[in-house]
């Protein structure tokens, strides 16, 4: 085979490769156009669905959760952004407005609960004050929309509106208090193996922030510490208020 023939074959191979690459790029562009078209149709249908069931989405937390999951799969968030085609349906800023109401509830309960409020208490307050049904998922999404601003965050079953960063030790104290109704040096030593120094170091920080209240009038002569935000879980509201008054004295 001559050098000329070899060069000719090489050019032919390069030309075939270039042709294949161009065809592949055309197919990719066509696929993107098809997917974009499907996405636009889906979004339009989703918008029509939202308009038809607007009241149900706003009032029914279970229905809203399913609708949100559907939107999330398509990377559409009609409940937050104002300047979209969703704004005419009244969905713009839904979770931002919800977050403002949550923070207002927490602020009003601060003198009672400190900076920790149970999500279930917030849900009950929405039902009582605003006559509105919200779910745990609603509360989580609402707090996540404003958490970057600082001053509040959510962990497990609680909304925190204190500058204190809840370390694993603080969360352990809260976890044990849920089981025992209160915590003290002995309980934490038996359940978690804590030393006396570790317990009082953490509990004093929480006490300074007003997150726990001390009961010094115990039969064991050991100080018990209560999280005010947990009392409604064990007692009716009237009994909870009586206990809180006793702890204040």
GROMACS elastic network, one bead per residue, 0.5 to 0.9 nm:
[ bonds ]
;  ai    aj funct       b0    kb
    1     4     6  0.83118   500
    1     5     6  0.64327   500
    1     6     6  0.68872   500
    2     5     6  0.52621   500
    2     6     6  0.64194   500
    2     7     6  0.87934   500
    3     6     6  0.51539   500
    3     7     6  0.62495   500
    3     8     6  0.86140   500
    4     7     6  0.52289   500
    4     8     6  0.62045   500
    4     9     6  0.87566   500
    5     8     6  0.50124   500
    5     9     6  0.62486   500
    5    10     6  0.86429   500
    6     9     6  0.51400   500
    6    10     6  0.62067   500
    6    11     6  0.87115   500
    7    10     6  0.50157   500
    7    11     6  0.62391   500
    7    12     6  0.85938   500
    8    11     6  0.51983   500
    8    12     6  0.62583   500
    8    13     6  0.87801   500
    9    13     6  0.62470   500
    9    14     6  0.86783   500
   10    13     6  0.50993   500
   10    14     6  0.62734   500
   10    15     6  0.85965   500
   11    14     6  0.50371   500
   11    15     6  0.60809   500
   11    16     6  0.86069   500
   12    15     6  0.50286   500
   12    16     6  0.61996   500
   12    17     6  0.86285   500
   13    16     6  0.51021   500
   13    17     6  0.61967   500
   13    18     6  0.86002   500
   14    17     6  0.50830   500
   14    18     6  0.61227   500
   14    19     6  0.85515   500
   15    18     6  0.50391   500
   15    19     6  0.60888   500
   15    20     6  0.85990   500
   16    19     6  0.50101   500
   16    20     6  0.61310   500
   16    21     6  0.85571   500
   17    20     6  0.50984   500
   17    21     6  0.61396   500
   17    22     6  0.86147   500
   18    21     6  0.50816   500
   18    22     6  0.61778   500
   18    23     6  0.86245   500
   19    22     6  0.51477   500
   19    23     6  0.62090   500
   19    24     6  0.86008   500
   20    23     6  0.50761   500
   20    24     6  0.60735   500
   20    25     6  0.85838   500
   21    24     6  0.50128   500
   21    25     6  0.61399   500
   21    26     6  0.85846   500
   22    25     6  0.51050   500
   22    26     6  0.61907   500
   22    27     6  0.86567   500
   23    26     6  0.50511   500
   23    27     6  0.62179   500
   23    28     6  0.86481   500
   24    27     6  0.50669   500
   24    28     6  0.61892   500
   24    29     6  0.86524   500
   25    28     6  0.50207   500
   25    29     6  0.61581   500
   25    30     6  0.85274   500
   26    29     6  0.51304   500
   26    30     6  0.61329   500
   26    31     6  0.86007   500
   27    30     6  0.50153   500
   27    31     6  0.60871   500
   27    32     6  0.86076   500
   28    31     6  0.50291   500
   28    32     6  0.61757   500
   28    33     6  0.85818   500
   29    32     6  0.51385   500
   29    33     6  0.62052   500
   29    34     6  0.86441   500
   30    33     6  0.50527   500
   30    34     6  0.61658   500
   30    35     6  0.86292   500
   31    34     6  0.50231   500
   31    35     6  0.61014   500
   31    36     6  0.84713   500
   32    35     6  0.50981   500
   32    36     6  0.59929   500
   32    37     6  0.84649   500
   33    36     6  0.50703   500
   33    37     6  0.60970   500
   33    38     6  0.86244   500
   34    37     6  0.50660   500
   34    38     6  0.62018   500
   34    39     6  0.85736   500
   35    38     6  0.50166   500
   35    39     6  0.60238   500
   35    40     6  0.85370   500
   36    39     6  0.50009   500
   36    40     6  0.61002   500
   36    41     6  0.85987   500
   37    40     6  0.51470   500
   37    41     6  0.62501   500
   37    42     6  0.85920   500
   38    41     6  0.51587   500
   38    42     6  0.60863   500
   38    43     6  0.85525   500
   39    42     6  0.50382   500
   39    43     6  0.60218   500
   39    44     6  0.84824   500
   39    74     6  0.79862   500
   40    43     6  0.51153   500
   40    44     6  0.60915   500
   40    45     6  0.85867   500
   41    44     6  0.50904   500
   41    45     6  0.61717   500
   41    46     6  0.84944   500
   42    45     6  0.50866   500
   42    46     6  0.59814   500
   42    47     6  0.84909   500
   42    74     6  0.88196   500
   43    47     6  0.60311   500
   43    48     6  0.85868   500
   43    71     6  0.87834   500
   43    74     6  0.82755   500
   43    76     6  0.82605   500
   44    47     6  0.50454   500
   44    48     6  0.62980   500
   44    49     6  0.86302   500
   45    48     6  0.50396   500
   45    49     6  0.61064   500
   45    50     6  0.85419   500
   46    50     6  0.60738   500
   46    51     6  0.85712   500
   46    70     6  0.89069   500
   46    71     6  0.80704   500
   47    50     6  0.50417   500
   47    51     6  0.62063   500
   47    52     6  0.86584   500
   47    85     6  0.80970   500
   47    86     6  0.71482   500
   47    89     6  0.87802   500
   48    51     6  0.50786   500
   48    52     6  0.62167   500
   48    53     6  0.87013   500
   49    52     6  0.51217   500
   49    53     6  0.61967   500
   49    54     6  0.81311   500
   50    53     6  0.52274   500
   50    54     6  0.53186   500
   50    55     6  0.89664   500
   50    57     6  0.75761   500
   50    67     6  0.83566   500
   50    86     6  0.86733   500
   50    89     6  0.77796   500
   51    54     6  0.50951   500
   51    55     6  0.85725   500
   51    86     6  0.89518   500
   51    89     6  0.62748   500
   52    55     6  0.82413   500
   52    56     6  0.89412   500
   53    56     6  0.52767   500
   53    57     6  0.61702   500
   53    58     6  0.87021   500
   54    57     6  0.51966   500
   54    58     6  0.62544   500
   54    59     6  0.86667   500
   54    89     6  0.71900   500
   54    90     6  0.83705   500
   54    91     6  0.85284   500
   55    58     6  0.51484   500
   55    59     6  0.60397   500
   55    60     6  0.81815   500
   56    59     6  0.52473   500
   56    60     6  0.54468   500
   56    61     6  0.86068   500
   56    63     6  0.68668   500
   56    64     6  0.75577   500
   57    60     6  0.56747   500
   57    61     6  0.71694   500
   57    62     6  0.84910   500
   57    63     6  0.58175   500
   57    65     6  0.84139   500
   57    67     6  0.73797   500
   58    61     6  0.74963   500
   58    63     6  0.86873   500
   58    64     6  0.68217   500
   58    91     6  0.83063   500
   58    94     6  0.88932   500
   58   133     6  0.89224   500
   59    63     6  0.84788   500
   59    64     6  0.79427   500
   59   132     6  0.69221   500
   59   133     6  0.63545   500
   59   134     6  0.81006   500
   60    63     6  0.53831   500
   60    64     6  0.60456   500
   60    65     6  0.86299   500
   60   132     6  0.89417   500
   60   133     6  0.66244   500
   60   134     6  0.76945   500
   61    65     6  0.59996   500
   61    66     6  0.87395   500
   61   133     6  0.63530   500
   61   134     6  0.54196   500
   61   135     6  0.56708   500
   61   137     6  0.86134   500
   61   138     6  0.75712   500
   62    65     6  0.51233   500
   62    66     6  0.65378   500
   62    67     6  0.87271   500
   62   134     6  0.87859   500
   62   135     6  0.76499   500
   63    66     6  0.53118   500
   63    67     6  0.62277   500
   63    68     6  0.86110   500
   64    67     6  0.50117   500
   64    68     6  0.59872   500
   64    69     6  0.85776   500
   64   138     6  0.88020   500
   65    68     6  0.50890   500
   65    69     6  0.62071   500
   65    70     6  0.86913   500
   65   135     6  0.84886   500
   65   137     6  0.74408   500
   65   138     6  0.79311   500
   66    69     6  0.51566   500
   66    70     6  0.63221   500
   66    71     6  0.87462   500
   67    70     6  0.51657   500
   67    71     6  0.63203   500
   67    72     6  0.86201   500
   68    71     6  0.50260   500
   68    72     6  0.59716   500
   68    73     6  0.87051   500
   68    76     6  0.86960   500
   68    77     6  0.76762   500
   68    78     6  0.83910   500
   68    79     6  0.82814   500
   69    73     6  0.63883   500
   69    74     6  0.89854   500
   70    73     6  0.54649   500
   70    74     6  0.70014   500
   70    76     6  0.86647   500
   71    74     6  0.53278   500
   71    75     6  0.62402   500
   71    77     6  0.63214   500
   71    78     6  0.77642   500
   72    76     6  0.56709   500
   72    77     6  0.66909   500
   73    76     6  0.76009   500
   74    77     6  0.87938   500
   77    80     6  0.61384   500
   77    81     6  0.69673   500
   77    86     6  0.89887   500
   78    81     6  0.62314   500
   78    82     6  0.82222   500
   78    84     6  0.78301   500
   78    85     6  0.84805   500
   78    86     6  0.56460   500
   78    87     6  0.77957   500
   78    91     6  0.59738   500
   78    92     6  0.64298   500
   78    93     6  0.84184   500
   78    94     6  0.84999   500
   79    82     6  0.83886   500
   79    86     6  0.81563   500
   79    87     6  0.88909   500
   79    90     6  0.87826   500
   79    92     6  0.54021   500
   79    93     6  0.58447   500
   79    94     6  0.50059   500
   79    95     6  0.61967   500
   79    96     6  0.85811   500
   80    91     6  0.72104   500
   80    92     6  0.52440   500
   80    94     6  0.58035   500
   80    95     6  0.59986   500
   80    96     6  0.67284   500
   80   145     6  0.82984   500
   81    84     6  0.64507   500
   81    86     6  0.80117   500
   81    87     6  0.76072   500
   81    91     6  0.81564   500
   81    92     6  0.51923   500
   81    93     6  0.58675   500
   81    94     6  0.86227   500
   82    85     6  0.84819   500
   82    86     6  0.74073   500
   82    87     6  0.52989   500
   82    88     6  0.89248   500
   82    90     6  0.88020   500
   82    91     6  0.77447   500
   82    93     6  0.59861   500
   83    86     6  0.77836   500
   83    87     6  0.63064   500
   83    92     6  0.76032   500
   84    87     6  0.56778   500
   84    88     6  0.83362   500
   84    92     6  0.79931   500
   85    88     6  0.65727   500
   85    89     6  0.81286   500
   86    89     6  0.54640   500
   86    90     6  0.70606   500
   86    91     6  0.61312   500
   86    92     6  0.65884   500
   87    90     6  0.52788   500
   87    91     6  0.57170   500
   87    93     6  0.85789   500
   88    91     6  0.76771   500
   88    92     6  0.81597   500
   89    92     6  0.78869   500
   90    93     6  0.84737   500
   90    94     6  0.80641   500
   91    94     6  0.55247   500
   91    95     6  0.88978   500
   92    95     6  0.84049   500
   92    96     6  0.87715   500
   93    96     6  0.50231   500
   93    97     6  0.60412   500
   93    98     6  0.84145   500
   94    97     6  0.54247   500
   94    98     6  0.62156   500
   94    99     6  0.87205   500
   94   142     6  0.83795   500
   95    99     6  0.59622   500
   95   100     6  0.85929   500
   95   138     6  0.75499   500
   95   139     6  0.84444   500
   95   141     6  0.68251   500
   95   143     6  0.81545   500
   95   145     6  0.70776   500
   96    99     6  0.50495   500
   96   100     6  0.64342   500
   96   101     6  0.88842   500
   96   142     6  0.60910   500
   96   143     6  0.82932   500
   96   145     6  0.64597   500
   96   146     6  0.72090   500
   97   100     6  0.51476   500
   97   101     6  0.65104   500
   97   102     6  0.87558   500
   97   142     6  0.80746   500
   98   101     6  0.52031   500
   98   102     6  0.62505   500
   98   103     6  0.87588   500
   98   138     6  0.82148   500
   98   139     6  0.77803   500
   98   142     6  0.59652   500
   98   143     6  0.85070   500
   99   103     6  0.61842   500
   99   104     6  0.85097   500
   99   139     6  0.74957   500
   99   141     6  0.85427   500
   99   143     6  0.56574   500
   99   144     6  0.86586   500
   99   145     6  0.76160   500
   99   146     6  0.70940   500
  100   103     6  0.52073   500
  100   104     6  0.61625   500
  100   105     6  0.87089   500
  100   142     6  0.85374   500
  100   143     6  0.89653   500
  100   146     6  0.88584   500
  101   105     6  0.62055   500
  101   106     6  0.86393   500
  101   126     6  0.85073   500
  102   105     6  0.51165   500
  102   106     6  0.62446   500
  102   107     6  0.85981   500
  102   122     6  0.69713   500
  102   126     6  0.84564   500
  102   139     6  0.77418   500
  102   142     6  0.82559   500
  102   143     6  0.80876   500
  103   107     6  0.60206   500
  103   108     6  0.85970   500
  103   143     6  0.87474   500
  103   152     6  0.82877   500
  103   161     6  0.77810   500
  104   107     6  0.50552   500
  104   108     6  0.62474   500
  104   109     6  0.86812   500
  105   108     6  0.52327   500
  105   109     6  0.63151   500
  105   110     6  0.86000   500
  105   122     6  0.70210   500
  105   125     6  0.74885   500
  105   126     6  0.85922   500
  106   109     6  0.51176   500
  106   110     6  0.59244   500
  106   113     6  0.84764   500
  106   114     6  0.87356   500
  106   115     6  0.73841   500
  106   116     6  0.79888   500
  106   117     6  0.65151   500
  106   122     6  0.78906   500
  106   159     6  0.82241   500
  106   160     6  0.86557   500
  106   161     6  0.72622   500
  107   110     6  0.50463   500
  107   111     6  0.80544   500
  107   114     6  0.89670   500
  107   115     6  0.82315   500
  107   161     6  0.81877   500
  108   111     6  0.72202   500
  108   112     6  0.84395   500
  109   112     6  0.52824   500
  109   113     6  0.58791   500
  109   114     6  0.73278   500
  109   115     6  0.84014   500
  109   117     6  0.79096   500
  110   113     6  0.52500   500
  110   115     6  0.58000   500
  110   116     6  0.79833   500
  110   117     6  0.83815   500
  110   161     6  0.87229   500
  111   114     6  0.58036   500
  111   115     6  0.86500   500
  111   210     6  0.85972   500
  112   228     6  0.66035   500
  112   229     6  0.76500   500
  112   241     6  0.89209   500
  112   244     6  0.79065   500
  113   116     6  0.60694   500
  113   117     6  0.64384   500
  113   210     6  0.80914   500
  113   211     6  0.68520   500
  113   212     6  0.85228   500
  113   227     6  0.74200   500
  113   230     6  0.83708   500
  114   117     6  0.78376   500
  114   161     6  0.85071   500
  114   162     6  0.82511   500
  114   209     6  0.73986   500
  114   210     6  0.53099   500
  114   212     6  0.78387   500
  114   227     6  0.86072   500
  114   228     6  0.73476   500
  114   229     6  0.75695   500
  115   159     6  0.79960   500
  115   160     6  0.55604   500
  115   162     6  0.51271   500
  115   163     6  0.88691   500
  115   209     6  0.79719   500
  115   210     6  0.76196   500
  115   211     6  0.63252   500
  115   229     6  0.86942   500
  116   158     6  0.63473   500
  116   159     6  0.58264   500
  116   161     6  0.65458   500
  116   162     6  0.77056   500
  116   211     6  0.69087   500
  116   227     6  0.85170   500
  116   228     6  0.84721   500
  116   229     6  0.61980   500
  117   120     6  0.85508   500
  117   121     6  0.69750   500
  117   122     6  0.72766   500
  117   157     6  0.85934   500
  117   158     6  0.55365   500
  117   159     6  0.53090   500
  117   160     6  0.66405   500
  117   161     6  0.82629   500
  117   228     6  0.89473   500
  117   229     6  0.56064   500
  117   230     6  0.84319   500
  118   121     6  0.52536   500
  118   122     6  0.65691   500
  118   123     6  0.88564   500
  118   157     6  0.58992   500
  118   159     6  0.63476   500
  118   160     6  0.89541   500
  118   229     6  0.64202   500
  118   230     6  0.75028   500
  119   122     6  0.50455   500
  119   123     6  0.62382   500
  119   124     6  0.86645   500
  119   135     6  0.89839   500
  119   136     6  0.67312   500
  119   139     6  0.73531   500
  119   140     6  0.89831   500
  119   156     6  0.89653   500
  119   157     6  0.56178   500
  119   158     6  0.53700   500
  119   159     6  0.64870   500
  120   123     6  0.50138   500
  120   124     6  0.62048   500
  120   125     6  0.85912   500
  120   135     6  0.88374   500
  120   136     6  0.77079   500
  120   157     6  0.77783   500
  120   158     6  0.85266   500
  121   124     6  0.50549   500
  121   125     6  0.61423   500
  121   126     6  0.87050   500
  121   229     6  0.87316   500
  121   232     6  0.83477   500
  122   126     6  0.62623   500
  122   127     6  0.86968   500
  122   139     6  0.84111   500
  122   159     6  0.89511   500
  123   126     6  0.51875   500
  123   127     6  0.64211   500
  123   128     6  0.87414   500
  123   132     6  0.86993   500
  123   133     6  0.73304   500
  123   134     6  0.60901   500
  123   135     6  0.68650   500
  123   136     6  0.76614   500
  123   139     6  0.82006   500
  124   127     6  0.51074   500
  124   128     6  0.61470   500
  124   129     6  0.85293   500
  124   133     6  0.86404   500
  124   134     6  0.89495   500
  125   129     6  0.56950   500
  125   130     6  0.75757   500
  125   131     6  0.86484   500
  125   132     6  0.89838   500
  126   129     6  0.54284   500
  126   130     6  0.50821   500
  126   131     6  0.61852   500
  126   132     6  0.54893   500
  126   133     6  0.67184   500
  126   134     6  0.71927   500
  127   130     6  0.58055   500
  127   133     6  0.57885   500
  127   134     6  0.79400   500
  128   131     6  0.55780   500
  128   132     6  0.78563   500
  129   132     6  0.80082   500
  130   133     6  0.86223   500
  134   137     6  0.81522   500
  134   138     6  0.60004   500
  134   139     6  0.73387   500
  135   138     6  0.50705   500
  135   139     6  0.64854   500
  135   140     6  0.87615   500
  136   139     6  0.51184   500
  136   140     6  0.62372   500
  136   141     6  0.87036   500
  136   157     6  0.85301   500
  137   140     6  0.50440   500
  137   141     6  0.61251   500
  137   142     6  0.84515   500
  138   141     6  0.52789   500
  138   142     6  0.60417   500
  138   143     6  0.86151   500
  139   142     6  0.51518   500
  139   143     6  0.61642   500
  139   144     6  0.85353   500
  139   154     6  0.88216   500
  139   159     6  0.87935   500
  140   143     6  0.53305   500
  140   144     6  0.61153   500
  140   145     6  0.87791   500
  140   153     6  0.89281   500
  140   154     6  0.68400   500
  140   159     6  0.87713   500
  141   144     6  0.50541   500
  141   145     6  0.63564   500
  142   145     6  0.53430   500
  142   146     6  0.70749   500
  142   147     6  0.88004   500
  143   146     6  0.54961   500
  143   147     6  0.57672   500
  143   152     6  0.73517   500
  143   153     6  0.64016   500
  143   154     6  0.68629   500
  143   159     6  0.81642   500
  144   147     6  0.50642   500
  144   148     6  0.74971   500
  144   153     6  0.72915   500
  144   154     6  0.78926   500
  145   148     6  0.73106   500
  145   149     6  0.88313   500
  146   149     6  0.55979   500
  146   150     6  0.74701   500
  146   151     6  0.89650   500
  146   152     6  0.78508   500
  146   153     6  0.85230   500
  147   150     6  0.53685   500
  147   151     6  0.71517   500
  147   152     6  0.56873   500
  147   153     6  0.55695   500
  147   154     6  0.84519   500
  148   151     6  0.86643   500
  148   152     6  0.86545   500
  148   153     6  0.88136   500
  149   152     6  0.81644   500
  150   153     6  0.77316   500
  150   163     6  0.80864   500
  151   160     6  0.80779   500
  151   161     6  0.56085   500
  151   162     6  0.60879   500
  151   163     6  0.57767   500
  151   164     6  0.89876   500
  152   159     6  0.70867   500
  152   160     6  0.53820   500
  152   162     6  0.65614   500
  152   163     6  0.76455   500
  153   158     6  0.86456   500
  153   159     6  0.59702   500
  153   160     6  0.53812   500
  153   161     6  0.68168   500
  153   162     6  0.87720   500
  154   157     6  0.76312   500
  154   158     6  0.58496   500
  154   160     6  0.59759   500
  154   161     6  0.88281   500
  155   158     6  0.55292   500
  155   159     6  0.65595   500
  155   160     6  0.76464   500
  155   166     6  0.88295   500
  155   171     6  0.89567   500
  156   159     6  0.84245   500
  160   163     6  0.85040   500
  160   164     6  0.86757   500
  160   166     6  0.85578   500
  161   164     6  0.85578   500
  162   165     6  0.78966   500
  162   209     6  0.80203   500
  164   167     6  0.88474   500
  164   205     6  0.89856   500
  164   206     6  0.87075   500
  164   209     6  0.79825   500
  165   170     6  0.89806   500
  166   169     6  0.78745   500
  166   170     6  0.57230   500
  166   171     6  0.65395   500
  167   170     6  0.52985   500
  167   171     6  0.64150   500
  167   172     6  0.87370   500
  168   171     6  0.50504   500
  168   172     6  0.61502   500
  168   173     6  0.87706   500
  169   173     6  0.63844   500
  169   174     6  0.87556   500
  169   202     6  0.73558   500
  170   173     6  0.51509   500
  170   174     6  0.63854   500
  170   175     6  0.86546   500
  170   202     6  0.68828   500
  170   203     6  0.81716   500
  170   206     6  0.80642   500
  171   174     6  0.50312   500
  171   175     6  0.60630   500
  171   176     6  0.86753   500
  172   176     6  0.61852   500
  172   177     6  0.84625   500
  172   192     6  0.85153   500
  173   176     6  0.52941   500
  173   177     6  0.60699   500
  173   178     6  0.86548   500
  173   182     6  0.89438   500
  173   183     6  0.70193   500
  173   188     6  0.78233   500
  173   199     6  0.88936   500
  173   202     6  0.86928   500
  173   203     6  0.83409   500
  174   177     6  0.50136   500
  174   178     6  0.62416   500
  174   179     6  0.88935   500
  174   182     6  0.87504   500
  174   183     6  0.84612   500
  174   227     6  0.75788   500
  174   230     6  0.89432   500
  175   178     6  0.52601   500
  175   179     6  0.67964   500
  175   180     6  0.89720   500
  176   179     6  0.51691   500
  176   180     6  0.60955   500
  176   181     6  0.79189   500
  176   182     6  0.75825   500
  176   183     6  0.68178   500
  176   187     6  0.83697   500
  176   188     6  0.77812   500
  176   191     6  0.81153   500
  176   192     6  0.89983   500
  177   180     6  0.50626   500
  177   183     6  0.54050   500
  177   225     6  0.85322   500
  177   226     6  0.73211   500
  177   227     6  0.73002   500
  177   230     6  0.80173   500
  178   181     6  0.54904   500
  178   182     6  0.73791   500
  178   227     6  0.88231   500
  178   230     6  0.68805   500
  178   233     6  0.84829   500
  179   182     6  0.80438   500
  180   183     6  0.69115   500
  180   187     6  0.85219   500
  181   225     6  0.89727   500
  181   226     6  0.69841   500
  181   227     6  0.81738   500
  181   230     6  0.74524   500
  181   231     6  0.75504   500
  181   233     6  0.89158   500
  181   234     6  0.74507   500
  182   187     6  0.89401   500
  182   224     6  0.62478   500
  182   225     6  0.54359   500
  182   227     6  0.70335   500
  182   230     6  0.89832   500
  183   186     6  0.82325   500
  183   187     6  0.61707   500
  183   188     6  0.68870   500
  183   223     6  0.87735   500
  183   224     6  0.57725   500
  183   225     6  0.52511   500
  183   226     6  0.67333   500
  183   227     6  0.88186   500
  184   187     6  0.54464   500
  184   188     6  0.63650   500
  184   189     6  0.86430   500
  184   199     6  0.79995   500
  184   222     6  0.73518   500
  184   223     6  0.63843   500
  184   225     6  0.61121   500
  185   188     6  0.54999   500
  185   189     6  0.62212   500
  185   190     6  0.87928   500
  185   194     6  0.80427   500
  185   195     6  0.79830   500
  185   196     6  0.61420   500
  185   199     6  0.61718   500
  185   200     6  0.76709   500
  185   222     6  0.79572   500
  185   223     6  0.80770   500
  185   224     6  0.81885   500
  186   189     6  0.50843   500
  186   190     6  0.61807   500
  186   191     6  0.85604   500
  186   194     6  0.87922   500
  186   196     6  0.83639   500
  186   222     6  0.84881   500
  187   190     6  0.52303   500
  187   191     6  0.59715   500
  187   192     6  0.80507   500
  187   194     6  0.89926   500
  188   191     6  0.52040   500
  188   192     6  0.53067   500
  188   193     6  0.64504   500
  188   194     6  0.56729   500
  188   195     6  0.81619   500
  188   196     6  0.88113   500
  188   199     6  0.72546   500
  189   192     6  0.56074   500
  189   195     6  0.61955   500
  189   196     6  0.76113   500
  189   199     6  0.83739   500
  190   193     6  0.57129   500
  190   194     6  0.77213   500
  191   194     6  0.80714   500
  194   197     6  0.81669   500
  194   198     6  0.62036   500
  194   199     6  0.64287   500
  195   198     6  0.52754   500
  195   199     6  0.63408   500
  195   200     6  0.88444   500
  196   199     6  0.52643   500
  196   200     6  0.63373   500
  196   201     6  0.85403   500
  197   200     6  0.54531   500
  197   201     6  0.59932   500
  197   202     6  0.87152   500
  198   201     6  0.52225   500
  198   202     6  0.64266   500
  198   203     6  0.86292   500
  199   202     6  0.55099   500
  199   203     6  0.60349   500
  199   204     6  0.84835   500
  200   204     6  0.57382   500
  200   205     6  0.84613   500
  201   204     6  0.56539   500
  201   205     6  0.67901   500
  202   205     6  0.53848   500
  202   206     6  0.65936   500
  202   207     6  0.87597   500
  203   206     6  0.51268   500
  203   207     6  0.60472   500
  203   208     6  0.86566   500
  203   212     6  0.77114   500
  203   225     6  0.81413   500
  204   208     6  0.61336   500
  204   209     6  0.86604   500
  204   212     6  0.88694   500
  205   208     6  0.52475   500
  205   209     6  0.65074   500
  205   210     6  0.88446   500
  205   211     6  0.88032   500
  206   209     6  0.51713   500
  206   210     6  0.63154   500
  206   211     6  0.51933   500
  206   212     6  0.58991   500
  206   213     6  0.88821   500
  207   210     6  0.50109   500
  207   211     6  0.57711   500
  207   212     6  0.51109   500
  207   213     6  0.64959   500
  207   214     6  0.80250   500
  207   225     6  0.88077   500
  208   211     6  0.76370   500
  208   212     6  0.84362   500
  209   212     6  0.79548   500
  210   213     6  0.70136   500
  211   226     6  0.85130   500
  211   227     6  0.61843   500
  211   228     6  0.72312   500
  211   229     6  0.83140   500
  212   225     6  0.60056   500
  212   226     6  0.53032   500
  212   228     6  0.65699   500
  212   229     6  0.89196   500
  213   224     6  0.83765   500
  213   225     6  0.55116   500
  213   226     6  0.52595   500
  213   227     6  0.65448   500
  213   228     6  0.71714   500
  213   244     6  0.84172   500
  213   247     6  0.64341   500
  213   248     6  0.77461   500
  214   223     6  0.64239   500
  214   224     6  0.57899   500
  214   226     6  0.64197   500
  214   247     6  0.64926   500
  214   248     6  0.85656   500
  215   218     6  0.68453   500
  215   222     6  0.86978   500
  215   223     6  0.56704   500
  215   224     6  0.51169   500
  215   225     6  0.61090   500
  215   226     6  0.75757   500
  215   246     6  0.83085   500
  215   247     6  0.58250   500
  215   248     6  0.89442   500
  216   221     6  0.71695   500
  216   222     6  0.69292   500
  216   224     6  0.66702   500
  216   225     6  0.87367   500
  216   247     6  0.85133   500
  217   220     6  0.86663   500
  217   221     6  0.70512   500
  217   222     6  0.83010   500
  217   223     6  0.74942   500
  217   224     6  0.86490   500
  218   221     6  0.53414   500
  218   222     6  0.64154   500
  218   223     6  0.68671   500
  218   224     6  0.74737   500
  219   222     6  0.77469   500
  220   223     6  0.82781   500
  226   229     6  0.86600   500
  226   230     6  0.78683   500
  226   231     6  0.79947   500
  226   247     6  0.88069   500
  227   230     6  0.55867   500
  227   231     6  0.71275   500
  228   231     6  0.55362   500
  228   232     6  0.82081   500
  228   240     6  0.84153   500
  228   244     6  0.72278   500
  229   232     6  0.70640   500
  229   233     6  0.83694   500
  230   233     6  0.54608   500
  230   234     6  0.73005   500
  231   234     6  0.55178   500
  231   235     6  0.60182   500
  231   236     6  0.83350   500
  231   237     6  0.83338   500
  231   239     6  0.87533   500
  231   240     6  0.56687   500
  231   241     6  0.87796   500
  231   243     6  0.84315   500
  231   244     6  0.86485   500
  232   235     6  0.51928   500
  232   236     6  0.60399   500
  232   237     6  0.60533   500
  232   239     6  0.85901   500
  232   240     6  0.61055   500
  233   236     6  0.79550   500
  234   240     6  0.83078   500
  235   238     6  0.79194   500
  235   239     6  0.57791   500
  235   240     6  0.56861   500
  236   239     6  0.54006   500
  236   240     6  0.61400   500
  236   241     6  0.87544   500
  237   241     6  0.62011   500
  237   242     6  0.87155   500
  238   241     6  0.51952   500
  238   242     6  0.63833   500
  238   243     6  0.88236   500
  239   242     6  0.50706   500
  239   243     6  0.62933   500
  239   244     6  0.86467   500
  240   243     6  0.51847   500
  240   244     6  0.61834   500
  240   245     6  0.86575   500
  241   244     6  0.50448   500
  241   245     6  0.61754   500
  241   246     6  0.86694   500
  242   245     6  0.51485   500
  242   246     6  0.63150   500
  242   247     6  0.87425   500
  243   246     6  0.50781   500
  243   247     6  0.62177   500
  243   248     6  0.86849   500
  244   247     6  0.50805   500
  244   248     6  0.62533   500
  244   249     6  0.89060   500
  245   248     6  0.51399   500
  245   249     6  0.66107   500
  246   249     6  0.53859   500
